Amino acid sequence: MALRPKILVAEDEERIVGFISAVLTANGYDVITAGSGKETRSMLASHCPDLVLLDLGLPDMDGMDIIRSTREWTQLPIVVVTARDGERDKVAALDAGADDYITKPFGTHELLARIRTALRHARGSASSDALSASGIFTAGRLTIDYNKRWVLVDGENVHLTQNEYKIVSLLGLHAGKVLTYDYILKSIWGPSASGDNQVLRVHMANIRRKIERSPAEPEFIFTEVGVGYRIVEGDN
């Protein structure tokens, strides 16, 4: 089974939260919710969603401040969903770092299309043109399918956990480059992630058991001692 993208719905109107959550769940997304700015910031850091749908009018904090603070540590897609329909508000949100802007009321097909586009653009911003276009990374026997959120070896799904998949997919987006321990930790677990690399080492040991013929002699993911990890360059 493919891993489902996780979307944070930051909205304080329960009726809208229920509607959006039902639509997203029915279309293959996992949903988490936050009803305030403080809760949104906390869940962004602790749950590391793949995308956030953000209402600008949260009761305790302006959404613009959330966009700015989020952009200080991550480029995860932010799609604003708000009743503010003025051009000035839209321009300000996009300038602050939002990826898209939808005004209420909105259609479900439009919402889903905007989400798909934002996720696709997020993948393409760091990857090669070939990966951006196809959503597939291949390196010999290894395949990362960013559309289905699968990692396959010799065509067989190796059934990674959510965090294991996020680590491998992050490395795949930067294939051939060394990603530092700190960069990976903060990208996966948020800005407050501990500098202790032990949790990352445990995940990497599990990943290697699943994808490598010989975990002690890896052919796909290499350790740069004292620095971080690097995945082999892709075939394309």
LOVO-898566 format. One record per residue (C-alpha): residue in three letters; z, y, x; residue number from 0. Coordinates in nm, 2 decimals. Example, Ala and Ser with C-alpha at 12.3 -4.5 7.8 and 13.67 -1.06 7.14 Angstrom:
BEGIN
@residuo = ala | zz = 0.78 | yy = -0.45 | xx = 1.23 | num = 0 .
@residuo = ser | zz = 0.71 | yy = -0.11 | xx = 1.37 | num = 1 .
END
This chain:
BEGIN
@residuo = met | zz = 0.00 | yy = 0.00 | xx = 0.00 | num = 0 .
@residuo = ala | zz = -0.09 | yy = 0.35 | xx = 0.13 | num = 1 .
@residuo = leu | zz = 0.19 | yy = 0.59 | xx = 0.21 | num = 2 .
@residuo = arg | zz = 0.20 | yy = 0.87 | xx = -0.05 | num = 3 .
@residuo = pro | zz = 0.19 | yy = 1.23 | xx = 0.06 | num = 4 .
@residuo = lys | zz = 0.52 | yy = 1.41 | xx = -0.01 | num = 5 .
@residuo = ile | zz = 0.51 | yy = 1.74 | xx = -0.19 | num = 6 .
@residuo = leu | zz = 0.80 | yy = 1.98 | xx = -0.23 | num = 7 .
@residuo = val | zz = 0.79 | yy = 2.18 | xx = -0.56 | num = 8 .
@residuo = ala | zz = 0.99 | yy = 2.50 | xx = -0.51 | num = 9 .
@residuo = glu | zz = 1.03 | yy = 2.63 | xx = -0.86 | num = 10 .
@residuo = asp | zz = 1.33 | yy = 2.73 | xx = -1.08 | num = 11 .
@residuo = glu | zz = 1.17 | yy = 2.68 | xx = -1.43 | num = 12 .
@residuo = glu | zz = 1.25 | yy = 2.33 | xx = -1.53 | num = 13 .
@residuo = arg | zz = 0.96 | yy = 2.30 | xx = -1.78 | num = 14 .
@residuo = ile | zz = 0.71 | yy = 2.38 | xx = -1.50 | num = 15 .
@residuo = val | zz = 0.89 | yy = 2.16 | xx = -1.25 | num = 16 .
@residuo = gly | zz = 0.87 | yy = 1.87 | xx = -1.50 | num = 17 .
@residuo = phe | zz = 0.50 | yy = 1.93 | xx = -1.57 | num = 18 .
@residuo = ile | zz = 0.39 | yy = 1.96 | xx = -1.21 | num = 19 .
@residuo = ser | zz = 0.60 | yy = 1.66 | xx = -1.10 | num = 20 .
@residuo = ala | zz = 0.44 | yy = 1.44 | xx = -1.37 | num = 21 .
@residuo = val | zz = 0.09 | yy = 1.55 | xx = -1.27 | num = 22 .
@residuo = leu | zz = 0.15 | yy = 1.49 | xx = -0.90 | num = 23 .
@residuo = thr | zz = 0.33 | yy = 1.16 | xx = -0.95 | num = 24 .
@residuo = ala | zz = 0.04 | yy = 1.03 | xx = -1.17 | num = 25 .
@residuo = asn | zz = -0.20 | yy = 1.13 | xx = -0.90 | num = 26 .
@residuo = gly | zz = -0.04 | yy = 0.95 | xx = -0.61 | num = 27 .
@residuo = tyr | zz = 0.20 | yy = 1.19 | xx = -0.46 | num = 28 .
@residuo = asp | zz = 0.58 | yy = 1.17 | xx = -0.40 | num = 29 .
@residuo = val | zz = 0.76 | yy = 1.47 | xx = -0.53 | num = 30 .
@residuo = ile | zz = 1.08 | yy = 1.64 | xx = -0.43 | num = 31 .
@residuo = thr | zz = 1.21 | yy = 1.96 | xx = -0.59 | num = 32 .
@residuo = ala | zz = 1.41 | yy = 2.27 | xx = -0.51 | num = 33 .
@residuo = gly | zz = 1.52 | yy = 2.54 | xx = -0.76 | num = 34 .
@residuo = ser | zz = 1.63 | yy = 2.81 | xx = -0.52 | num = 35 .
@residuo = gly | zz = 1.52 | yy = 2.97 | xx = -0.19 | num = 36 .
@residuo = lys | zz = 1.82 | yy = 2.83 | xx = -0.01 | num = 37 .
@residuo = glu | zz = 1.75 | yy = 2.48 | xx = -0.13 | num = 38 .
@residuo = thr | zz = 1.39 | yy = 2.51 | xx = -0.04 | num = 39 .
@residuo = arg | zz = 1.46 | yy = 2.60 | xx = 0.32 | num = 40 .
@residuo = ser | zz = 1.71 | yy = 2.32 | xx = 0.34 | num = 41 .
@residuo = met | zz = 1.46 | yy = 2.06 | xx = 0.20 | num = 42 .
@residuo = leu | zz = 1.18 | yy = 2.19 | xx = 0.42 | num = 43 .
@residuo = ala | zz = 1.39 | yy = 2.12 | xx = 0.72 | num = 44 .
@residuo = ser | zz = 1.56 | yy = 1.79 | xx = 0.61 | num = 45 .
@residuo = his | zz = 1.28 | yy = 1.62 | xx = 0.42 | num = 46 .
@residuo = cys | zz = 0.97 | yy = 1.75 | xx = 0.61 | num = 47 .
@residuo = pro | zz = 0.72 | yy = 1.74 | xx = 0.32 | num = 48 .
@residuo = asp | zz = 0.35 | yy = 1.73 | xx = 0.38 | num = 49 .
@residuo = leu | zz = 0.29 | yy = 2.03 | xx = 0.15 | num = 50 .
@residuo = val | zz = 0.50 | yy = 2.28 | xx = -0.05 | num = 51 .
@residuo = leu | zz = 0.41 | yy = 2.44 | xx = -0.38 | num = 52 .
@residuo = leu | zz = 0.60 | yy = 2.76 | xx = -0.37 | num = 53 .
@residuo = asp | zz = 0.70 | yy = 3.00 | xx = -0.65 | num = 54 .
@residuo = leu | zz = 0.74 | yy = 3.35 | xx = -0.52 | num = 55 .
@residuo = gly | zz = 1.00 | yy = 3.44 | xx = -0.78 | num = 56 .
@residuo = leu | zz = 1.29 | yy = 3.21 | xx = -0.69 | num = 57 .
@residuo = pro | zz = 1.63 | yy = 3.34 | xx = -0.82 | num = 58 .
@residuo = asp | zz = 1.80 | yy = 3.40 | xx = -0.49 | num = 59 .
@residuo = met | zz = 1.52 | yy = 3.48 | xx = -0.24 | num = 60 .
@residuo = asp | zz = 1.17 | yy = 3.62 | xx = -0.24 | num = 61 .
@residuo = gly | zz = 0.91 | yy = 3.36 | xx = -0.16 | num = 62 .
@residuo = met | zz = 0.75 | yy = 3.59 | xx = 0.10 | num = 63 .
@residuo = asp | zz = 1.06 | yy = 3.55 | xx = 0.31 | num = 64 .
@residuo = ile | zz = 1.03 | yy = 3.17 | xx = 0.28 | num = 65 .
@residuo = ile | zz = 0.67 | yy = 3.18 | xx = 0.39 | num = 66 .
@residuo = arg | zz = 0.75 | yy = 3.39 | xx = 0.70 | num = 67 .
@residuo = ser | zz = 1.05 | yy = 3.19 | xx = 0.81 | num = 68 .
@residuo = thr | zz = 0.86 | yy = 2.86 | xx = 0.76 | num = 69 .
@residuo = arg | zz = 0.57 | yy = 2.98 | xx = 0.97 | num = 70 .
@residuo = glu | zz = 0.81 | yy = 3.04 | xx = 1.26 | num = 71 .
@residuo = trp | zz = 0.84 | yy = 2.66 | xx = 1.31 | num = 72 .
@residuo = thr | zz = 0.57 | yy = 2.47 | xx = 1.12 | num = 73 .
@residuo = gln | zz = 0.21 | yy = 2.50 | xx = 1.00 | num = 74 .
@residuo = leu | zz = 0.26 | yy = 2.26 | xx = 0.70 | num = 75 .
@residuo = pro | zz = 0.05 | yy = 2.37 | xx = 0.40 | num = 76 .
@residuo = ile | zz = 0.20 | yy = 2.63 | xx = 0.17 | num = 77 .
@residuo = val | zz = 0.03 | yy = 2.67 | xx = -0.17 | num = 78 .
@residuo = val | zz = 0.18 | yy = 2.96 | xx = -0.37 | num = 79 .
@residuo = val | zz = 0.20 | yy = 2.89 | xx = -0.75 | num = 80 .
@residuo = thr | zz = 0.33 | yy = 3.21 | xx = -0.92 | num = 81 .
@residuo = ala | zz = 0.30 | yy = 3.44 | xx = -1.21 | num = 82 .
@residuo = arg | zz = 0.23 | yy = 3.74 | xx = -0.98 | num = 83 .
@residuo = asp | zz = -0.14 | yy = 3.80 | xx = -1.03 | num = 84 .
@residuo = gly | zz = -0.18 | yy = 4.13 | xx = -0.85 | num = 85 .
@residuo = glu | zz = -0.43 | yy = 4.14 | xx = -0.56 | num = 86 .
@residuo = arg | zz = -0.16 | yy = 4.31 | xx = -0.34 | num = 87 .
@residuo = asp | zz = 0.08 | yy = 4.01 | xx = -0.39 | num = 88 .
@residuo = lys | zz = -0.20 | yy = 3.76 | xx = -0.31 | num = 89 .
@residuo = val | zz = -0.31 | yy = 3.94 | xx = 0.00 | num = 90 .
@residuo = ala | zz = 0.05 | yy = 3.97 | xx = 0.12 | num = 91 .
@residuo = ala | zz = 0.13 | yy = 3.60 | xx = 0.07 | num = 92 .
@residuo = leu | zz = -0.19 | yy = 3.50 | xx = 0.25 | num = 93 .
@residuo = asp | zz = -0.12 | yy = 3.74 | xx = 0.54 | num = 94 .
@residuo = ala | zz = 0.23 | yy = 3.60 | xx = 0.56 | num = 95 .
@residuo = gly | zz = 0.09 | yy = 3.25 | xx = 0.62 | num = 96 .
@residuo = ala | zz = 0.03 | yy = 3.09 | xx = 0.28 | num = 97 .
@residuo = asp | zz = -0.27 | yy = 2.86 | xx = 0.27 | num = 98 .
@residuo = asp | zz = -0.37 | yy = 2.92 | xx = -0.09 | num = 99 .
@residuo = tyr | zz = -0.26 | yy = 3.12 | xx = -0.40 | num = 100 .
@residuo = ile | zz = -0.27 | yy = 3.00 | xx = -0.76 | num = 101 .
@residuo = thr | zz = -0.16 | yy = 3.21 | xx = -1.06 | num = 102 .
@residuo = lys | zz = 0.01 | yy = 3.08 | xx = -1.37 | num = 103 .
@residuo = pro | zz = -0.11 | yy = 2.95 | xx = -1.60 | num = 104 .
@residuo = phe | zz = -0.33 | yy = 2.70 | xx = -1.41 | num = 105 .
@residuo = gly | zz = -0.53 | yy = 2.39 | xx = -1.48 | num = 106 .
@residuo = thr | zz = -0.42 | yy = 2.05 | xx = -1.35 | num = 107 .
@residuo = his | zz = -0.76 | yy = 1.98 | xx = -1.19 | num = 108 .
@residuo = glu | zz = -0.75 | yy = 2.32 | xx = -1.01 | num = 109 .
@residuo = leu | zz = -0.40 | yy = 2.25 | xx = -0.88 | num = 110 .
@residuo = leu | zz = -0.50 | yy = 1.90 | xx = -0.75 | num = 111 .
@residuo = ala | zz = -0.81 | yy = 2.03 | xx = -0.59 | num = 112 .
@residuo = arg | zz = -0.62 | yy = 2.31 | xx = -0.41 | num = 113 .
@residuo = ile | zz = -0.37 | yy = 2.05 | xx = -0.29 | num = 114 .
@residuo = arg | zz = -0.64 | yy = 1.82 | xx = -0.15 | num = 115 .
@residuo = thr | zz = -0.81 | yy = 2.11 | xx = 0.02 | num = 116 .
@residuo = ala | zz = -0.49 | yy = 2.24 | xx = 0.18 | num = 117 .
@residuo = leu | zz = -0.40 | yy = 1.89 | xx = 0.31 | num = 118 .
@residuo = arg | zz = -0.76 | yy = 1.84 | xx = 0.45 | num = 119 .
@residuo = his | zz = -0.75 | yy = 2.18 | xx = 0.62 | num = 120 .
@residuo = ala | zz = -0.41 | yy = 2.10 | xx = 0.77 | num = 121 .
@residuo = arg | zz = -0.56 | yy = 1.78 | xx = 0.92 | num = 122 .
@residuo = gly | zz = -0.86 | yy = 1.96 | xx = 1.05 | num = 123 .
@residuo = ser | zz = -0.68 | yy = 2.25 | xx = 1.21 | num = 124 .
@residuo = ala | zz = -0.56 | yy = 2.04 | xx = 1.50 | num = 125 .
@residuo = ser | zz = -0.82 | yy = 1.76 | xx = 1.52 | num = 126 .
@residuo = ser | zz = -1.17 | yy = 1.71 | xx = 1.64 | num = 127 .
@residuo = asp | zz = -1.47 | yy = 1.79 | xx = 1.41 | num = 128 .
@residuo = ala | zz = -1.53 | yy = 1.42 | xx = 1.36 | num = 129 .
@residuo = leu | zz = -1.18 | yy = 1.34 | xx = 1.25 | num = 130 .
@residuo = ser | zz = -1.17 | yy = 1.65 | xx = 1.03 | num = 131 .
@residuo = ala | zz = -1.49 | yy = 1.55 | xx = 0.86 | num = 132 .
@residuo = ser | zz = -1.41 | yy = 1.17 | xx = 0.82 | num = 133 .
@residuo = gly | zz = -1.03 | yy = 1.15 | xx = 0.81 | num = 134 .
@residuo = ile | zz = -1.06 | yy = 0.85 | xx = 1.04 | num = 135 .
@residuo = phe | zz = -0.94 | yy = 0.83 | xx = 1.40 | num = 136 .
@residuo = thr | zz = -1.05 | yy = 0.52 | xx = 1.59 | num = 137 .
@residuo = ala | zz = -0.95 | yy = 0.41 | xx = 1.95 | num = 138 .
@residuo = gly | zz = -1.07 | yy = 0.06 | xx = 2.01 | num = 139 .
@residuo = arg | zz = -0.88 | yy = -0.17 | xx = 1.79 | num = 140 .
@residuo = leu | zz = -0.66 | yy = 0.11 | xx = 1.65 | num = 141 .
@residuo = thr | zz = -0.75 | yy = 0.31 | xx = 1.34 | num = 142 .
@residuo = ile | zz = -0.56 | yy = 0.59 | xx = 1.17 | num = 143 .
@residuo = asp | zz = -0.69 | yy = 0.65 | xx = 0.82 | num = 144 .
@residuo = tyr | zz = -0.56 | yy = 1.00 | xx = 0.72 | num = 145 .
@residuo = asn | zz = -0.69 | yy = 0.97 | xx = 0.37 | num = 146 .
@residuo = lys | zz = -0.51 | yy = 0.65 | xx = 0.28 | num = 147 .
@residuo = arg | zz = -0.23 | yy = 0.72 | xx = 0.53 | num = 148 .
@residuo = trp | zz = -0.27 | yy = 0.38 | xx = 0.69 | num = 149 .
@residuo = val | zz = -0.26 | yy = 0.26 | xx = 1.05 | num = 150 .
@residuo = leu | zz = -0.46 | yy = -0.05 | xx = 1.12 | num = 151 .
@residuo = val | zz = -0.51 | yy = -0.27 | xx = 1.42 | num = 152 .
@residuo = asp | zz = -0.81 | yy = -0.50 | xx = 1.42 | num = 153 .
@residuo = gly | zz = -0.87 | yy = -0.39 | xx = 1.06 | num = 154 .
@residuo = glu | zz = -0.52 | yy = -0.50 | xx = 0.94 | num = 155 .
@residuo = asn | zz = -0.26 | yy = -0.26 | xx = 0.80 | num = 156 .
@residuo = val | zz = 0.04 | yy = -0.27 | xx = 1.02 | num = 157 .
@residuo = his | zz = 0.27 | yy = -0.12 | xx = 0.75 | num = 158 .
@residuo = leu | zz = 0.44 | yy = 0.16 | xx = 0.92 | num = 159 .
@residuo = thr | zz = 0.73 | yy = 0.35 | xx = 0.76 | num = 160 .
@residuo = gln | zz = 0.69 | yy = 0.71 | xx = 0.65 | num = 161 .
@residuo = asn | zz = 0.83 | yy = 0.85 | xx = 0.98 | num = 162 .
@residuo = glu | zz = 0.65 | yy = 0.60 | xx = 1.19 | num = 163 .
@residuo = tyr | zz = 0.32 | yy = 0.70 | xx = 1.03 | num = 164 .
@residuo = lys | zz = 0.40 | yy = 1.07 | xx = 1.08 | num = 165 .
@residuo = ile | zz = 0.46 | yy = 1.01 | xx = 1.45 | num = 166 .
@residuo = val | zz = 0.14 | yy = 0.81 | xx = 1.50 | num = 167 .
@residuo = ser | zz = -0.07 | yy = 1.05 | xx = 1.29 | num = 168 .
@residuo = leu | zz = 0.07 | yy = 1.35 | xx = 1.47 | num = 169 .
@residuo = leu | zz = -0.03 | yy = 1.20 | xx = 1.81 | num = 170 .
@residuo = gly | zz = -0.37 | yy = 1.11 | xx = 1.67 | num = 171 .
@residuo = leu | zz = -0.44 | yy = 1.48 | xx = 1.57 | num = 172 .
@residuo = his | zz = -0.38 | yy = 1.57 | xx = 1.94 | num = 173 .
@residuo = ala | zz = -0.53 | yy = 1.26 | xx = 2.10 | num = 174 .
@residuo = gly | zz = -0.54 | yy = 1.26 | xx = 2.48 | num = 175 .
@residuo = lys | zz = -0.27 | yy = 1.54 | xx = 2.49 | num = 176 .
@residuo = val | zz = 0.10 | yy = 1.49 | xx = 2.58 | num = 177 .
@residuo = leu | zz = 0.33 | yy = 1.60 | xx = 2.30 | num = 178 .
@residuo = thr | zz = 0.68 | yy = 1.68 | xx = 2.41 | num = 179 .
@residuo = tyr | zz = 0.98 | yy = 1.50 | xx = 2.27 | num = 180 .
@residuo = asp | zz = 1.10 | yy = 1.83 | xx = 2.13 | num = 181 .
@residuo = tyr | zz = 0.77 | yy = 1.91 | xx = 1.96 | num = 182 .
@residuo = ile | zz = 0.75 | yy = 1.57 | xx = 1.79 | num = 183 .
@residuo = leu | zz = 1.12 | yy = 1.59 | xx = 1.68 | num = 184 .
@residuo = lys | zz = 1.08 | yy = 1.93 | xx = 1.52 | num = 185 .
@residuo = ser | zz = 0.74 | yy = 1.85 | xx = 1.37 | num = 186 .
@residuo = ile | zz = 0.88 | yy = 1.53 | xx = 1.20 | num = 187 .
@residuo = trp | zz = 1.25 | yy = 1.62 | xx = 1.13 | num = 188 .
@residuo = gly | zz = 1.24 | yy = 2.00 | xx = 1.11 | num = 189 .
@residuo = pro | zz = 1.36 | yy = 2.30 | xx = 1.32 | num = 190 .
@residuo = ser | zz = 1.72 | yy = 2.18 | xx = 1.33 | num = 191 .
@residuo = ala | zz = 1.64 | yy = 1.84 | xx = 1.47 | num = 192 .
@residuo = ser | zz = 1.87 | yy = 1.73 | xx = 1.75 | num = 193 .
@residuo = gly | zz = 1.74 | yy = 1.74 | xx = 2.10 | num = 194 .
@residuo = asp | zz = 1.87 | yy = 1.38 | xx = 2.14 | num = 195 .
@residuo = asn | zz = 1.55 | yy = 1.17 | xx = 2.19 | num = 196 .
@residuo = gln | zz = 1.72 | yy = 0.85 | xx = 2.10 | num = 197 .
@residuo = val | zz = 1.60 | yy = 0.85 | xx = 1.74 | num = 198 .
@residuo = leu | zz = 1.25 | yy = 0.91 | xx = 1.86 | num = 199 .
@residuo = arg | zz = 1.27 | yy = 0.62 | xx = 2.11 | num = 200 .
@residuo = val | zz = 1.39 | yy = 0.38 | xx = 1.84 | num = 201 .
@residuo = his | zz = 1.10 | yy = 0.48 | xx = 1.62 | num = 202 .
@residuo = met | zz = 0.85 | yy = 0.44 | xx = 1.91 | num = 203 .
@residuo = ala | zz = 0.99 | yy = 0.10 | xx = 2.00 | num = 204 .
@residuo = asn | zz = 0.93 | yy = -0.01 | xx = 1.64 | num = 205 .
@residuo = ile | zz = 0.58 | yy = 0.14 | xx = 1.63 | num = 206 .
@residuo = arg | zz = 0.49 | yy = -0.04 | xx = 1.95 | num = 207 .
@residuo = arg | zz = 0.61 | yy = -0.37 | xx = 1.82 | num = 208 .
@residuo = lys | zz = 0.37 | yy = -0.33 | xx = 1.53 | num = 209 .
@residuo = ile | zz = 0.06 | yy = -0.19 | xx = 1.71 | num = 210 .
@residuo = glu | zz = 0.06 | yy = -0.31 | xx = 2.07 | num = 211 .
@residuo = arg | zz = -0.02 | yy = -0.66 | xx = 2.19 | num = 212 .
@residuo = ser | zz = 0.25 | yy = -0.61 | xx = 2.46 | num = 213 .
@residuo = pro | zz = 0.49 | yy = -0.32 | xx = 2.39 | num = 214 .
@residuo = ala | zz = 0.59 | yy = -0.31 | xx = 2.75 | num = 215 .
@residuo = glu | zz = 0.23 | yy = -0.25 | xx = 2.85 | num = 216 .
@residuo = pro | zz = 0.09 | yy = -0.03 | xx = 2.58 | num = 217 .
@residuo = glu | zz = -0.28 | yy = 0.03 | xx = 2.53 | num = 218 .
@residuo = phe | zz = -0.25 | yy = 0.30 | xx = 2.26 | num = 219 .
@residuo = ile | zz = 0.06 | yy = 0.52 | xx = 2.30 | num = 220 .
@residuo = phe | zz = 0.18 | yy = 0.60 | xx = 2.65 | num = 221 .
@residuo = thr | zz = 0.51 | yy = 0.75 | xx = 2.76 | num = 222 .
@residuo = glu | zz = 0.50 | yy = 1.05 | xx = 2.99 | num = 223 .
@residuo = val | zz = 0.85 | yy = 1.00 | xx = 3.14 | num = 224 .
@residuo = gly | zz = 1.08 | yy = 1.29 | xx = 3.09 | num = 225 .
@residuo = val | zz = 0.82 | yy = 1.48 | xx = 2.89 | num = 226 .
@residuo = gly | zz = 0.69 | yy = 1.30 | xx = 2.58 | num = 227 .
@residuo = tyr | zz = 0.42 | yy = 1.07 | xx = 2.44 | num = 228 .
@residuo = arg | zz = 0.04 | yy = 1.06 | xx = 2.44 | num = 229 .
@residuo = ile | zz = -0.20 | yy = 0.86 | xx = 2.24 | num = 230 .
@residuo = val | zz = -0.53 | yy = 0.74 | xx = 2.39 | num = 231 .
@residuo = glu | zz = -0.84 | yy = 0.95 | xx = 2.33 | num = 232 .
@residuo = gly | zz = -1.05 | yy = 0.84 | xx = 2.03 | num = 233 .
@residuo = asp | zz = -1.39 | yy = 0.68 | xx = 2.04 | num = 234 .
@residuo = asn | zz = -1.56 | yy = 0.98 | xx = 1.88 | num = 235 .
END
